[in-house]
Amino acid sequence: MKSEKRSFKETLTKRLKGELPGLSSQMKMVPAVRRKEIENRSGYGDAMKAAVLICFYPEEYGNIHLVLIRRNEYDGVHSGQISFPGGKYEEADSNLFHTALREAEEETNIHIEDVEILGAITSVYIPPSNYIVKPVIGWTSQKPDLIPDPSEVSEILPVSLDELTNPANLQVRKIPHREFNIIGVPCFYIQGHVIWGATAMMLSEMIDILDAGY
């Protein structure tokens, strides 16, 4: 079992140091109403900075999981959505890696000192909120003691790689949308949740990176 865990971490670290699939991979999960806006955007010069933590850990029997959260309902563009723990860059943060770790600890109780940073994948631009988000990849040697921050998080969703890579969970679903009424979105449908938008874009790139046997 130990060799399997080590193999996953070492393989992922090596792939993150190579050429990433990037936007072409992410665009597979972009709704049609957003494609031109994302493809034609250049520089993101006026976008605000943010970061999220994609934290992998080994479950029993060697299964690899990552951590997603469901946001609380609020009057905002990301109300109730499934996402990775994370948030906006603060001036006190040394860099965006620190932003991701700090926010993840605040929202899910994943302790900063327990996370080994393996790298990052391609940043994602989110048009509705004008954020450019850096997805930071982390690893913990055992399952974190996950506790949701009730002020921001309604639920923590540990998700296995088997669930993410199951073709039956890759779907197109119609959802209500504050700008477009009802839209069809490419998504992952996991544990009864529709995972779409920026989170799905990041997952798409992660899956392509891990595609050689994981």
VOPAGU-2260 file (C-alpha; in pm, 1 decimal, decimal comma):
REM VOPAGU-2260
SITE   aa  ch    i         X         Y         Z
SITE  MET   A    0       0,0       0,0       0,0
SITE  LYS   A    1     279,5     246,0      85,0
SITE  SER   A    2     440,4     200,7    -255,1
SITE  GLU   A    3     106,5     271,0    -426,3
SITE  LYS   A    4      60,4     596,2    -232,2
SITE  ARG   A    5     416,4     702,3    -305,0
SITE  SER   A    6     374,1     617,5    -673,3
SITE  PHE   A    7      68,3     839,6    -704,7
SITE  LYS   A    8     234,7    1138,6    -538,9
SITE  GLU   A    9     560,8    1102,9    -726,2
SITE  THR   A   10     388,2    1051,8   -1060,1
SITE  LEU   A   11     163,9    1352,9   -1010,3
SITE  THR   A   12     456,9    1571,9    -903,6
SITE  LYS   A   13     651,6    1475,3   -1215,8
SITE  ARG   A   14     359,0    1548,9   -1446,4
SITE  LEU   A   15     294,5    1886,5   -1286,6
SITE  LYS   A   16     652,2    1984,9   -1372,8
SITE  GLY   A   17     595,5    1904,9   -1739,3
SITE  GLU   A   18     380,3    2068,5   -2003,4
SITE  LEU   A   19      20,9    2102,0   -1879,6
SITE  PRO   A   20    -291,0    2033,8   -2088,5
SITE  GLY   A   21    -401,7    2389,7   -2010,9
SITE  LEU   A   22    -696,3    2574,0   -2158,9
SITE  SER   A   23    -772,3    2312,0   -2423,9
SITE  SER   A   24    -844,5    2063,1   -2147,9
SITE  GLN   A   25   -1042,4    2308,9   -1938,7
SITE  MET   A   26   -1257,9    2425,5   -2230,1
SITE  LYS   A   27   -1422,3    2082,0   -2248,2
SITE  MET   A   28   -1621,7    2183,9   -1938,6
SITE  VAL   A   29   -1709,5    2541,0   -2036,7
SITE  PRO   A   30   -2079,0    2615,7   -2111,4
SITE  ALA   A   31   -2145,3    2744,2   -2462,7
SITE  VAL   A   32   -2257,9    3084,2   -2327,4
SITE  ARG   A   33   -1910,9    3140,2   -2176,8
SITE  ARG   A   34   -1680,0    2998,1   -2441,9
SITE  LYS   A   35   -1610,2    3316,1   -2640,2
SITE  GLU   A   36   -1574,6    3524,4   -2325,4
SITE  ILE   A   37   -1305,9    3292,9   -2189,1
SITE  GLU   A   38   -1128,4    3217,5   -2518,1
SITE  ASN   A   39   -1108,6    3582,7   -2625,3
SITE  ARG   A   40    -995,1    3723,5   -2293,0
SITE  SER   A   41    -628,6    3828,0   -2304,1
SITE  GLY   A   42    -403,6    3908,3   -2013,1
SITE  TYR   A   43    -666,2    3922,5   -1738,4
SITE  GLY   A   44    -500,0    4249,5   -1640,6
SITE  ASP   A   45    -791,2    4384,5   -1437,1
SITE  ALA   A   46    -891,0    4051,4   -1280,9
SITE  MET   A   47    -861,1    4000,5    -906,0
SITE  LYS   A   48    -633,7    3721,3    -782,1
SITE  ALA   A   49    -748,9    3413,8    -593,7
SITE  ALA   A   50    -635,1    3057,6    -529,3
SITE  VAL   A   51    -789,1    2722,6    -440,8
SITE  LEU   A   52    -639,5    2406,2    -294,8
SITE  ILE   A   53    -685,5    2073,4    -472,0
SITE  CYS   A   54    -585,4    1849,2    -183,4
SITE  PHE   A   55    -529,4    1478,1    -247,0
SITE  TYR   A   56    -502,8    1219,5      29,5
SITE  PRO   A   57    -508,2     837,8      61,3
SITE  GLU   A   58    -820,2     673,0     202,1
SITE  GLU   A   59    -832,1     315,8     332,4
SITE  TYR   A   60    -736,4      41,5      84,7
SITE  GLY   A   61    -515,9     292,1     -96,3
SITE  ASN   A   62    -795,8     480,6    -271,2
SITE  ILE   A   63    -702,4     842,2    -351,7
SITE  HIS   A   64    -951,0    1117,7    -268,4
SITE  LEU   A   65    -963,7    1494,9    -301,3
SITE  VAL   A   66   -1161,8    1756,7    -109,6
SITE  LEU   A   67   -1451,8    1958,7    -247,4
SITE  ILE   A   68   -1691,8    2183,7     -58,6
SITE  ARG   A   69   -2041,7    2316,6    -108,5
SITE  ARG   A   70   -2069,9    2689,8     -50,7
SITE  ASN   A   71   -2342,6    2833,5     168,9
SITE  GLU   A   72   -2643,7    2991,6       3,8
SITE  TYR   A   73   -2600,9    3368,7     -22,0
SITE  ASP   A   74   -2681,9    3658,1    -253,8
SITE  GLY   A   75   -2390,2    3611,8    -489,3
SITE  VAL   A   76   -2280,3    3451,1    -814,5
SITE  HIS   A   77   -2134,1    3138,2    -652,0
SITE  SER   A   78   -2412,7    3071,3    -401,2
SITE  GLY   A   79   -2451,3    2703,6    -315,2
SITE  GLN   A   80   -2197,5    2587,8    -573,4
SITE  ILE   A   81   -1952,6    2300,3    -541,5
SITE  SER   A   82   -1594,2    2423,7    -539,0
SITE  PHE   A   83   -1249,0    2364,7    -400,9
SITE  PRO   A   84   -1164,5    2538,0     -73,9
SITE  GLY   A   85   -1002,5    2871,3    -145,8
SITE  GLY   A   86   -1055,5    3241,7    -180,8
SITE  LYS   A   87    -911,5    3578,4    -272,2
SITE  TYR   A   88    -552,1    3685,4    -233,3
SITE  GLU   A   89    -486,7    3904,4      69,8
SITE  GLU   A   90    -199,0    4150,4     106,6
SITE  ALA   A   91     -69,8    3953,1     405,9
SITE  ASP   A   92     -30,7    3639,6     191,1
SITE  SER   A   93     326,7    3575,3      79,8
SITE  ASN   A   94     199,6    3430,6    -249,8
SITE  LEU   A   95     -98,2    3249,3    -402,0
SITE  PHE   A   96      20,2    2916,5    -265,2
SITE  HIS   A   97     -18,1    3064,4      81,2
SITE  THR   A   98    -360,2    3199,9     -12,9
SITE  ALA   A   99    -478,9    2850,2    -106,5
SITE  LEU   A  100    -342,6    2693,6     213,0
SITE  ARG   A  101    -477,3    2966,3     439,7
SITE  GLU   A  102    -824,7    2957,2     291,2
SITE  ALA   A  103    -838,3    2576,1     296,0
SITE  GLU   A  104    -744,8    2570,5     663,2
SITE  GLU   A  105   -1009,4    2831,1     744,7
SITE  GLU   A  106   -1284,0    2657,2     547,1
SITE  THR   A  107   -1213,9    2287,0     601,7
SITE  ASN   A  108    -961,3    2249,6     885,6
SITE  ILE   A  109    -692,8    2110,2     652,6
SITE  HIS   A  110    -387,6    2219,5     851,3
SITE  ILE   A  111    -127,9    2415,3     656,8
SITE  GLU   A  112     161,5    2224,8     810,3
SITE  ASP   A  113      16,1    1890,2     697,8
SITE  VAL   A  114       4,2    1981,2     327,7
SITE  GLU   A  115     289,9    1915,6      88,7
SITE  ILE   A  116     262,4    2139,7    -216,6
SITE  LEU   A  117     322,2    1941,3    -536,1
SITE  GLY   A  118     270,9    2222,7    -786,4
SITE  ALA   A  119     -13,4    2398,5    -964,2
SITE  ILE   A  120    -222,7    2367,6   -1279,1
SITE  THR   A  121    -340,2    2630,8   -1526,1
SITE  SER   A  122    -513,5    2933,7   -1377,5
SITE  VAL   A  123    -883,9    2974,7   -1454,2
SITE  TYR   A  124   -1061,4    3299,6   -1533,5
SITE  ILE   A  125   -1412,2    3337,3   -1387,4
SITE  PRO   A  126   -1605,7    3604,1   -1582,7
SITE  PRO   A  127   -1903,0    3661,8   -1344,6
SITE  SER   A  128   -1680,8    3761,0   -1052,1
SITE  ASN   A  129   -1375,2    3876,8   -1254,8
SITE  TYR   A  130   -1129,1    3654,1   -1068,5
SITE  ILE   A  131    -825,1    3474,6   -1205,0
SITE  VAL   A  132    -785,7    3165,6    -986,7
SITE  LYS   A  133    -468,2    2963,6    -934,3
SITE  PRO   A  134    -538,1    2594,5    -858,4
SITE  VAL   A  135    -269,1    2475,3    -615,3
SITE  ILE   A  136    -210,5    2099,7    -585,9
SITE  GLY   A  137    -144,3    1958,1    -239,8
SITE  TRP   A  138     -94,9    1619,0     -75,7
SITE  THR   A  139    -151,6    1498,6     280,6
SITE  SER   A  140     -21,7    1161,0     393,1
SITE  GLN   A  141    -348,6    1074,2     563,4
SITE  LYS   A  142    -710,7    1187,1     557,6
SITE  PRO   A  143    -744,6    1535,0     712,2
SITE  ASP   A  144    -978,9    1595,4    1004,2
SITE  LEU   A  145   -1230,1    1776,9     786,1
SITE  ILE   A  146   -1450,4    2030,2     966,6
SITE  PRO   A  147   -1656,0    2283,7     766,2
SITE  ASP   A  148   -1651,0    2650,8     862,5
SITE  PRO   A  149   -2026,7    2713,6     908,7
SITE  SER   A  150   -1993,0    3077,3     803,4
SITE  GLU   A  151   -1884,3    2976,9     451,4
SITE  VAL   A  152   -1925,0    2603,5     395,1
SITE  SER   A  153   -2243,3    2399,1     416,3
SITE  GLU   A  154   -2085,4    2062,1     336,6
SITE  ILE   A  155   -1748,4    1898,3     273,6
SITE  LEU   A  156   -1741,8    1643,1      -8,7
SITE  PRO   A  157   -1455,7    1392,7     -19,9
SITE  VAL   A  158   -1451,4    1257,1    -376,6
SITE  SER   A  159   -1255,4     955,5    -501,7
SITE  LEU   A  160   -1061,8     941,9    -826,5
SITE  ASP   A  161   -1283,6     650,8    -927,3
SITE  GLU   A  162   -1587,8     880,0    -907,6
SITE  LEU   A  163   -1415,7    1154,1   -1106,3
SITE  THR   A  164   -1301,2     923,7   -1384,5
SITE  ASN   A  165   -1625,1     725,4   -1416,0
SITE  PRO   A  166   -1760,6     812,8   -1764,9
SITE  ALA   A  167   -2118,3     787,5   -1634,3
SITE  ASN   A  168   -2052,1    1087,1   -1409,0
SITE  LEU   A  169   -1955,3    1314,4   -1700,7
SITE  GLN   A  170   -2283,5    1467,3   -1813,5
SITE  VAL   A  171   -2462,4    1771,7   -1955,2
SITE  ARG   A  172   -2736,4    1906,2   -1730,5
SITE  LYS   A  173   -2969,6    2203,3   -1738,0
SITE  ILE   A  174   -2941,9    2434,9   -1440,8
SITE  PRO   A  175   -3098,9    2766,0   -1337,7
SITE  HIS   A  176   -2866,2    3060,9   -1398,6
SITE  ARG   A  177   -2902,8    3419,4   -1278,6
SITE  GLU   A  178   -2785,6    3565,3   -1612,7
SITE  PHE   A  179   -2924,1    3320,9   -1867,2
SITE  ASN   A  180   -3230,4    3171,6   -1692,5
SITE  ILE   A  181   -3175,0    2802,9   -1778,7
SITE  ILE   A  182   -2855,6    2677,2   -1943,4
SITE  GLY   A  183   -2708,1    2340,7   -2034,7
SITE  VAL   A  184   -2372,2    2286,5   -1869,4
SITE  PRO   A  185   -2108,9    2014,0   -1909,0
SITE  CYS   A  186   -2054,7    1884,6   -1558,5
SITE  PHE   A  187   -1953,2    1606,6   -1325,6
SITE  TYR   A  188   -2256,6    1459,4   -1150,0
SITE  ILE   A  189   -2122,2    1309,0    -828,2
SITE  GLN   A  190   -2294,4    1220,9    -500,6
SITE  GLY   A  191   -2608,4    1396,7    -623,2
SITE  HIS   A  192   -2425,8    1723,5    -693,1
SITE  VAL   A  193   -2373,0    1907,6   -1022,0
SITE  ILE   A  194   -2008,5    2018,0   -1038,0
SITE  TRP   A  195   -1967,1    2272,3   -1317,1
SITE  GLY   A  196   -1801,5    2600,5   -1409,6
SITE  ALA   A  197   -1448,7    2679,5   -1292,0
SITE  THR   A  198   -1433,9    2375,0   -1064,2
SITE  ALA   A  199   -1522,9    2140,9   -1350,0
SITE  MET   A  200   -1261,4    2310,7   -1569,5
SITE  MET   A  201    -993,6    2245,1   -1307,4
SITE  LEU   A  202   -1107,5    1885,3   -1262,9
SITE  SER   A  203   -1095,2    1830,3   -1637,7
SITE  GLU   A  204    -733,0    1936,1   -1651,9
SITE  MET   A  205    -647,4    1727,6   -1343,7
SITE  ILE   A  206    -805,0    1418,5   -1500,6
SITE  ASP   A  207    -608,0    1468,4   -1821,0
SITE  ILE   A  208    -287,1    1505,7   -1620,4
SITE  LEU   A  209    -363,6    1183,3   -1431,6
SITE  ASP   A  210    -489,2     996,8   -1735,5
SITE  ALA   A  211    -195,1     760,8   -1766,7
SITE  GLY   A  212    -324,5     493,3   -1531,2
SITE  TYR   A  213    -503,8     688,3   -1256,7
